[in-house]
Amino acid sequence: MKLSEQWIISQAPNSSAVQNGKKLSQKGSFFNLSKLNDDTLFWADCAGSGKNPYHTSVDFIDETSPVFRCSCPSRQFPCKHAIGLTFEILQEKEFKVAEIPNDLAEKRSKQAARKAKKEQSLSNGENTEKMPKKTNNAAKAKKIKKQLEGLDKAEQLIIDLLSHGVGTLAGTSAKTYQTLAKDLSSYYLTGVQTAFLRLSNEIEKLNNDNQDYQEIIRILIWLNAMVQKSRAFLNQKLENKNYDVEDNELYEALGGVWKLEELEKIGSFKENAQLIQLSFDVIFDEAKKEYIDRGYWIDVQTGEISQTLNYRPLKALKHIKAEDSCFEAVNISKLCYYPKAVNKRIRWENCSMQEITNEMLENTISNISSDLSQTIKAVKNEIKNTLSEKYVAVAIKYKSIGKIENKAVLCDEKGEKIILRDRKADGEEHFSVDKLNYIPNNDLFKNQVMFGLMFYDSTDSKICMHPYSIISNKQIIRLQY
């Protein structure tokens, strides 16, 4: 298997494991470097803090799912010693060809036996999957009724707030709404609860002499629509006695958590997908007190843009692996999609990586639209949906990027134009329009592809585009990470 530093990063539990593993390699902590003749198994000893070294190995017998092993007591997986060993392989250190140690041979044998047993069961037509737990429809119906009760409570809160007038909020304690949000936690209404937390945050801003009620009104409109649509959705499930998960965005908004097998069951997956990451950023959600690692990806075969979202609550930062930028193409045997109209969230279990080629970029570009007016129309149709995000990630071919009245503007081959503008809601750390001035090659401002977020800017009532990346047939120039 051909390794890359990007692949090692993708396997590590966090950036610290990568840096610590690299340091172990750099300072020569590994010795007795050994491997099998077919390069499917590497093992070595690594000096630790005690007198006895740690025994670590990396097994590539299944390249899509490598096995890391180490005798150290670390709870991180893979640990820094296993990551360090991959850096030894990457740097082409001298590994002596040797016979496989007995302990590794035994573990390999057990792994092969489990795989053979599963394959034999499949060939005999046996179901190797775990028997599903017996469905408790009474408990599910009880939960739905509890959610409906919570929706009634949320609706009354909205009515009470509006009856006093939004203009009275500046003198209202935000803690009142924080308390109300906590009360909703017992009603299994994650989305509604988060919206009330966002409301309390906006009220705090009003108390700091900011009298802009626009975001508060937007949240209230969202809440009202969410309550009405969720009530209809849940009542229908009760009426039809249908308690299974459905291909519906409301399921997750109401507190449901998708499992990969559930997404496969509803047919929300694609086999043999090839993706390229167009951008990566990290957002902090103040209301939920969590970091969100967000990656936007494009399907090389179709041009569809999806996103990965990795949620890291402050309370659990030490236990959740942080995502990072990816600069290689990712080959996925089974790619699962979360229900959504556009920019669907995606997940996968196993993948392999390879260097991005010019051919891949050319195939990707061939699937991207050059009609700016049609793209803007599709964005408008999406963001006018009350429950949708107020931005859409898009890629568009352009004829030129220039300036009109000191504003950066993208122009397509038909002469249609759109203003390139930073989306303030994401924070100044995401600003990227000025970075266009630092692109040294002026050829990139003609006949290429722009990827970014199209959004409605209420300051001048225009659809604008926040640029994230420029895609050419040779490279991707990221303006973010």
Secondary structure as GFF3:
##gff-version 3
##sequence-region A 1 481
A	DSSP	alpha_helix	5	11	.	.	.	ID=ss1
A	DSSP	alpha_helix	15	26	.	.	.	ID=ss2
A	DSSP	beta_strand	30	35	.	.	.	ID=ss3
A	DSSP	beta_strand	41	46	.	.	.	ID=ss4
A	DSSP	beta_strand	54	59	.	.	.	ID=ss5
A	DSSP	beta_strand	67	70	.	.	.	ID=ss6
A	DSSP	alpha_helix	80	90	.	.	.	ID=ss7
A	DSSP	beta_strand	96	97	.	.	.	ID=ss8
A	DSSP	alpha_helix	102	123	.	.	.	ID=ss9
A	DSSP	alpha_helix	137	164	.	.	.	ID=ss10
A	DSSP	three_ten_helix	166	171	.	.	.	ID=ss11
A	DSSP	alpha_helix	174	183	.	.	.	ID=ss12
A	DSSP	three_ten_helix	184	187	.	.	.	ID=ss13
A	DSSP	alpha_helix	190	207	.	.	.	ID=ss14
A	DSSP	alpha_helix	214	240	.	.	.	ID=ss15
A	DSSP	alpha_helix	249	253	.	.	.	ID=ss16
A	DSSP	alpha_helix	260	265	.	.	.	ID=ss17
A	DSSP	beta_strand	269	285	.	.	.	ID=ss18
A	DSSP	beta_strand	290	299	.	.	.	ID=ss19
A	DSSP	beta_strand	305	313	.	.	.	ID=ss20
A	DSSP	three_ten_helix	314	319	.	.	.	ID=ss21
A	DSSP	beta_strand	329	337	.	.	.	ID=ss22
A	DSSP	beta_strand	346	347	.	.	.	ID=ss23
A	DSSP	beta_strand	351	354	.	.	.	ID=ss24
A	DSSP	alpha_helix	358	366	.	.	.	ID=ss25
A	DSSP	alpha_helix	372	383	.	.	.	ID=ss26
A	DSSP	beta_strand	391	404	.	.	.	ID=ss27
A	DSSP	beta_strand	407	411	.	.	.	ID=ss28
A	DSSP	beta_strand	417	419	.	.	.	ID=ss29
A	DSSP	three_ten_helix	424	426	.	.	.	ID=ss30
A	DSSP	three_ten_helix	428	430	.	.	.	ID=ss31
A	DSSP	three_ten_helix	433	438	.	.	.	ID=ss32
A	DSSP	three_ten_helix	442	445	.	.	.	ID=ss33
A	DSSP	beta_strand	446	457	.	.	.	ID=ss34
A	DSSP	beta_strand	462	471	.	.	.	ID=ss35
A	DSSP	beta_strand	476	478	.	.	.	ID=ss36
###
